[in-house]
Amino acid sequence: MMSPARTSVDSFGTAVHAYLPHIVRNVVYSDFAVRRVHPFLSTIGAVALTYYSARALYRMGKSVTKYLLTAPLNLGADLRKSGEWAVITGGSDGIGKEYAFQLAHKGLNIVLIARSLEKLEGLAREITAKYNVQTKIIAIDLSKMGHQNVPQMQDELKDLDIAVLVNCAGVLGSGGRFLETPPTDEDAAQMVNLNNRSLVMMTRAIMPMMLNRKTKESKYIINVGGLLGGHMPAAGYALYGATRAFTDSFSRALHVEYSESGISVQSLLPGATQTNMVAEQIQKYAVPTADVVSSSLAQLGWSSRTFGHWRHAFSATRRSLLNDVLNLTRAPRRGEKAVKA
């Protein structure tokens, strides 16, 4: 009589003997299938590699053209053909002030819109003396601008042939968690009103005048947002970032809706720029305001969405890669004080 152990071993041996041919046959068939499929998979891989390489080269070439070649190749719009006036909100400081200088240098008359009458008057005198162009000032607190102000603004500007509207008024505020910054409910409402509501109301005031243009040349709108929040969410700047995301989304949709009607909209998302809104400790790393504005104007009519300067474009790409790899969405805390344009 065989032991149970011997019986178990014999049963296992019988099972192996019975199924071994099937196993070997399956291995042979699998190897044959792999050898048959291998050239097809290789072709798919080669096609995919070629596609993604070509796309990467195209994007690289487009970025090089956008940030380095639009100015020397004169690819941007000739604003003098589009009208005689530029309207700039937040024009008394920072990026808005630089737009006023550079657009006046191009020969456009300038409408400056901001809160401080004293700053506006001083800047208007400086622009007239330096560039020999006409100026017009409108003192208004844009954080309080509503639908009732649209007809008033249209009445102020009704006789002007406007080539470009630059919506630049905005407020940043300090970094921190949402309930900590802005510190009060009033400040939070003011940020949304200044960064977004005034943008919408000014656009609704000016666009009908642009559509009734006297020339066949395109008209232009530049909406100044920010890389912080406009490009991707930025923890530490939840509300500010959301207002900049609105600006970018609004601008891009507006461009699609009205480009065929002769209005080209540019969404500008600058990174750290040398203005009063940037903390002193990072001023040395920030891009000069003049460089951001000149790059934006060089791309006007050629690119509807830009970071302004190649350094800001590089920063945006780096942030995207870090976020994809490490899921980093926190912006560096700056602690700068809020400055109204």
C-alpha positions in Angstrom: 0.0 0.0 0.0 1.4 3.4 -1.1 1.8 6.2 1.4 -0.4 9.3 1.0 2.8 11.4 0.3 3.8 9.0 -2.6 0.3 9.2 -4.0 0.3 13.0 -4.0 3.7 13.1 -5.8 2.6 10.7 -8.4 -0.6 12.7 -9.0 1.4 15.9 -9.4 3.7 14.1 -11.8 0.8 12.9 -13.8 -0.7 16.4 -14.0 2.6 17.9 -15.1 3.0 15.2 -17.8 -0.6 15.8 -19.0 -0.4 19.6 -19.2 3.2 20.1 -20.2 2.6 19.8 -23.9 -0.2 22.4 -23.6 2.1 24.8 -21.7 4.9 24.3 -24.2 2.5 24.8 -27.1 1.1 28.0 -25.6 4.6 29.4 -25.1 5.5 28.6 -28.7 2.3 30.2 -30.0 2.8 33.2 -27.8 6.4 33.7 -29.1 5.1 33.3 -32.6 2.4 35.9 -31.9 4.9 38.3 -30.4 7.2 37.9 -33.4 4.3 38.6 -35.8 3.1 41.7 -33.8 6.5 43.1 -33.1 7.0 45.0 -36.4 3.5 46.5 -36.0 4.3 47.7 -32.5 7.6 49.1 -33.6 5.8 51.0 -36.4 3.3 52.4 -33.9 6.1 53.4 -31.6 8.1 55.1 -34.4 5.0 57.0 -35.5 4.2 58.2 -32.0 7.8 59.3 -31.4 7.8 61.2 -34.7 4.5 62.9 -33.8 5.5 64.0 -30.4 9.0 65.1 -31.5 7.5 67.1 -34.4 4.9 68.7 -32.0 7.7 69.6 -29.5 9.8 71.2 -32.3 6.7 73.1 -33.6 6.0 74.5 -30.1 9.6 75.4 -29.6 9.8 77.1 -32.9 6.5 79.0 -32.2 7.8 80.1 -28.8 11.1 81.3 -30.2 9.2 83.3 -32.9 6.8 84.7 -30.4 9.2 85.9 -27.8 12.4 86.6 -29.8 11.5 87.3 -33.4 8.2 89.1 -33.5 9.9 92.5 -32.8 12.9 92.2 -35.2 10.7 90.7 -37.9 7.9 93.3 -37.3 5.2 90.7 -37.1 2.9 92.6 -34.8 0.1 95.0 -35.6 0.6 98.5 -37.0 -1.6 100.4 -34.5 -1.5 103.7 -36.4 -3.5 102.0 -39.1 -6.1 100.9 -36.6 -7.0 104.3 -35.1 -5.7 107.4 -33.4 -6.2 106.7 -29.7 -5.2 104.2 -27.0 -7.4 103.8 -23.9 -5.5 102.5 -20.8 -7.1 101.7 -17.4 -4.7 101.7 -14.5 -2.6 103.9 -16.5 -1.1 106.0 -13.7 1.3 103.3 -12.4 3.3 100.1 -13.3 2.5 98.2 -16.4 -0.3 100.6 -17.4 2.0 103.6 -17.2 4.5 101.8 -19.4 1.9 101.0 -22.0 1.0 104.7 -22.1 4.6 105.6 -22.8 5.2 103.0 -25.4 1.9 103.6 -27.2 2.5 107.3 -27.2 6.0 106.6 -28.7 4.2 104.8 -31.5 2.3 108.0 -32.2 -1.0 107.2 -30.6 -2.9 109.7 -28.5 -3.5 108.5 -25.0 -6.6 108.2 -22.7 -5.5 107.6 -19.1 -8.1 106.1 -16.7 -7.3 105.7 -13.0 -8.3 106.8 -9.5 -5.7 109.5 -8.7 -6.4 112.8 -10.5 -3.1 114.2 -9.4 -1.1 111.3 -10.9 -3.1 111.4 -14.1 -2.5 115.1 -14.6 1.2 114.8 -14.0 1.5 111.8 -16.3 -0.5 113.4 -19.1 1.7 116.5 -19.0 4.8 114.3 -19.2 3.5 112.3 -22.1 2.4 115.4 -24.1 5.8 117.1 -23.6 7.9 114.0 -24.4 5.9 112.5 -27.3 3.9 115.5 -28.7 0.6 113.6 -28.7 -2.8 114.5 -27.3 -3.9 113.1 -23.9 -7.2 112.8 -22.1 -7.7 111.8 -18.5 -10.7 110.2 -16.7 -10.5 110.0 -12.9 -12.6 107.2 -11.6 -12.4 104.5 -8.9 -12.7 101.5 -11.2 -13.3 99.2 -8.2 -16.7 100.9 -8.0 -17.4 100.8 -11.7 -20.8 99.2 -12.6 -23.2 99.0 -15.4 -24.4 102.6 -14.7 -20.9 103.9 -15.7 -20.9 102.3 -19.2 -23.0 105.0 -20.9 -21.0 107.7 -19.1 -17.7 106.2 -20.3 -19.1 105.9 -23.9 -20.1 109.5 -23.8 -16.6 110.6 -22.7 -15.0 108.7 -25.5 -17.6 108.9 -28.3 -15.6 111.2 -30.6 -12.4 109.2 -30.4 -11.1 106.7 -33.0 -9.8 104.0 -30.6 -7.2 101.6 -31.9 -6.5 99.7 -28.7 -8.0 99.3 -25.2 -5.6 98.2 -22.5 -7.4 96.8 -19.4 -4.6 97.0 -16.8 -6.2 98.1 -13.6 -5.8 95.5 -10.9 -4.8 94.7 -7.3 -2.7 91.8 -6.0 -2.6 91.8 -2.2 -0.5 89.7 0.1 -0.1 85.9 0.1 -1.9 83.8 2.6 -4.9 81.5 3.1 -8.3 82.7 1.6 -9.8 83.9 4.9 -6.6 85.7 5.8 -6.1 87.6 2.6 -7.7 89.8 1.5 -8.1 90.6 5.2 -11.7 92.0 5.1 -14.9 91.2 3.1 -14.7 94.7 1.7 -11.2 94.1 0.4 -12.2 90.8 -1.2 -15.1 92.5 -3.0 -12.9 95.3 -4.1 -10.4 92.8 -5.6 -13.1 91.1 -7.6 -14.6 94.4 -8.7 -11.3 95.9 -9.8 -9.8 92.9 -11.4 -12.9 91.6 -13.1 -16.0 93.7 -13.0 -14.2 96.9 -14.3 -12.6 94.8 -17.0 -16.0 93.6 -18.2 -17.7 97.0 -18.0 -14.8 98.8 -19.8 -14.9 96.1 -22.5 -18.7 96.5 -22.9 -18.2 100.3 -23.1 -15.5 100.3 -25.8 -16.3 97.2 -28.0 -19.4 98.7 -29.6 -17.3 101.7 -30.6 -14.7 99.4 -32.1 -17.3 97.5 -34.1 -18.5 100.8 -35.6 -14.9 101.5 -36.8 -14.0 104.0 -39.5 -11.3 101.7 -40.9 -11.2 98.2 -42.2 -8.1 97.6 -40.0 -8.5 95.5 -36.9 -9.0 97.0 -33.4 -7.2 95.5 -30.4 -7.9 94.8 -26.7 -5.1 93.8 -24.3 -6.3 92.3 -21.0 -3.5 92.2 -18.4 -3.9 89.3 -16.1 -1.1 87.3 -14.4 0.8 84.1 -14.6 0.0 83.6 -10.9 -3.4 82.0 -11.1 -4.0 82.8 -14.7 -1.8 79.9 -15.9 -2.6 77.4 -13.2 -4.1 77.5 -9.6 -1.9 79.1 -7.0 -2.5 78.1 -3.4 -1.8 81.1 -1.2 -3.5 83.4 -3.7 -6.8 81.7 -4.1 -9.0 84.8 -4.8 -6.4 86.7 -6.7 -5.6 83.7 -8.8 -9.2 83.1 -9.6 -9.6 86.7 -10.8 -6.7 86.2 -13.2 -8.1 82.9 -14.4 -11.3 84.7 -15.2 -9.3 87.4 -17.1 -7.6 84.7 -19.2 -10.7 82.7 -19.9 -12.7 85.8 -20.8 -10.0 87.1 -23.1 -9.5 83.9 -25.0 -13.2 83.4 -25.5 -13.7 87.0 -26.6 -10.9 86.7 -29.2 -12.7 83.7 -30.7 -16.0 85.4 -30.7 -14.9 88.7 -32.3 -11.7 88.1 -34.3 -13.7 87.6 -37.5 -15.5 90.9 -36.7 -12.2 92.7 -36.7 -11.4 92.8 -32.9 -8.3 90.9 -31.8 -8.0 90.3 -28.1 -4.7 89.5 -26.4 -4.5 87.8 -23.0 -1.3 88.8 -21.2 -0.1 86.7 -18.3 3.1 88.3 -17.0 5.1 86.8 -14.2 7.1 88.9 -11.7 7.5 92.3 -13.2 9.3 95.3 -11.7 6.3 97.2 -10.4 5.0 98.4 -7.0 2.9 95.2 -6.8 6.0 93.0 -6.5 7.9 92.6 -3.2 11.2 94.4 -2.9 13.1 91.2 -2.2 12.3 89.8 -5.6 12.6 92.9 -7.7 16.1 91.9 -8.8 14.7 88.7 -10.3 11.7 90.4 -11.9 11.6 91.4 -15.6 11.7 95.1 -16.4 8.3 96.5 -17.1 9.4 98.0 -20.4 10.5 94.6 -21.7 7.2 93.0 -20.8 5.2 95.7 -22.5 7.4 96.0 -25.6 7.1 92.2 -26.1 3.4 92.3 -25.6 3.0 95.0 -28.2 5.3 93.3 -30.6 3.1 90.2 -30.5 -0.2 92.1 -30.7 -2.2 90.7 -33.7 0.1 87.8 -34.0 -0.4 86.0 -30.6 -3.7 86.1 -28.7 -2.2 84.6 -25.5 1.2 85.4 -24.2 3.3 85.5 -21.0 4.8 88.7 -22.3 8.5 87.9 -21.9 10.5 84.7 -22.6 11.6 84.5 -19.0 7.9 84.5 -17.9 7.2 81.8 -20.5 10.0 79.7 -19.2 8.7 80.2 -15.6 5.3 79.0 -16.7 6.7 75.9 -18.4 8.7 75.1 -15.3 5.7 75.5 -13.0 3.7 73.2 -15.2 6.4 70.5 -15.2 6.8 70.7 -11.4 3.1 70.6 -10.9 2.8 67.5 -13.1 5.6 65.7 -11.4 5.3 66.9 -7.8 1.8 68.3 -7.7 3.1 71.6 -6.5 0.5 74.3 -6.7 1.7 76.6 -3.9 3.0 79.9 -5.0 5.9 81.5 -3.0 4.6 83.7 -0.2 5.6 87.3 -1.0 3.9 89.3 1.7 3.7 92.5 -0.4 1.1 95.1 0.4 -1.9 95.5 -1.9 -1.5 98.4 -4.3 -4.4 99.8 -6.3 -3.8 100.9 -9.9 
